[in-house]
Amino acid sequence: MDDGSRAETARWAAGSAATAGLAAVVLFAAGCATGGTGVKDEGAAHSDAATAAPSPDATPSFGTGKANRTVDAVALLKADPKVSARVKEDLRPCGRDLFPVDTSYGNLTGGSSPDVVVNVLTCGDAVGLGTYVYRENGERYENVFAAEEPAVYAAIDRGDLVVTRQVYAKGDPVAQPSGQEVTTYRWQDGKFAQEHWVRNEFNTAVGGGEVIATEPVPEFDDR
């Protein structure tokens, strides 16, 4: 091979190496851009707009990737004797058959199938009316937790049930509560036991609702 051919071959090899290096950088950057999820198990915070109950045809993964059926959350609530008549009366579509219900799936009770957390909201301002946890028991779902009060919402966080209650003083607008209580429950001995409790009081005079006090209390069982 003459000197010209050798030079041309060298230039071609260098160009190929640079192209491969650039492709690797692009792929690495794309992988970083897609990112991962946060520390929460399955989405606990709700949006300002109420969401519809999931389709029974959906098949989310759980645990090791086993496909599991979803539930009709609205039908589950309506058939549950532990759900109050007041909540059932407010459980009406907000429009186009979209019910004000948020549904989350996750491992709370250590069963072989995902537990179901259902939050019922108001249509207008998405204020929580009630929150419930259902555990699969054979061919049916059993209600193992219920909290029915204004401005309550539950989420799954790393295997714990976290319930947030907004605290309103007289005259507080819906968008500006005086504080909130955050209670963490863990499944123990066949029931949810309170693990942590924190009360935050908001300063509504400045800063649009800053937290000015946090008061933990000793742990105790919620019986």
Secondary structure as GFF3:
##gff-version 3
##sequence-region A 1 223
A	DSSP	alpha_helix	3	34	.	.	.	ID=ss1
A	DSSP	beta_strand	61	62	.	.	.	ID=ss2
A	DSSP	beta_strand	66	67	.	.	.	ID=ss3
A	DSSP	alpha_helix	73	78	.	.	.	ID=ss4
A	DSSP	alpha_helix	85	90	.	.	.	ID=ss5
A	DSSP	beta_strand	101	106	.	.	.	ID=ss6
A	DSSP	beta_strand	115	121	.	.	.	ID=ss7
A	DSSP	beta_strand	128	137	.	.	.	ID=ss8
A	DSSP	beta_strand	140	148	.	.	.	ID=ss9
A	DSSP	beta_strand	152	157	.	.	.	ID=ss10
A	DSSP	beta_strand	160	167	.	.	.	ID=ss11
A	DSSP	beta_strand	179	188	.	.	.	ID=ss12
A	DSSP	beta_strand	191	203	.	.	.	ID=ss13
A	DSSP	beta_strand	210	216	.	.	.	ID=ss14
###
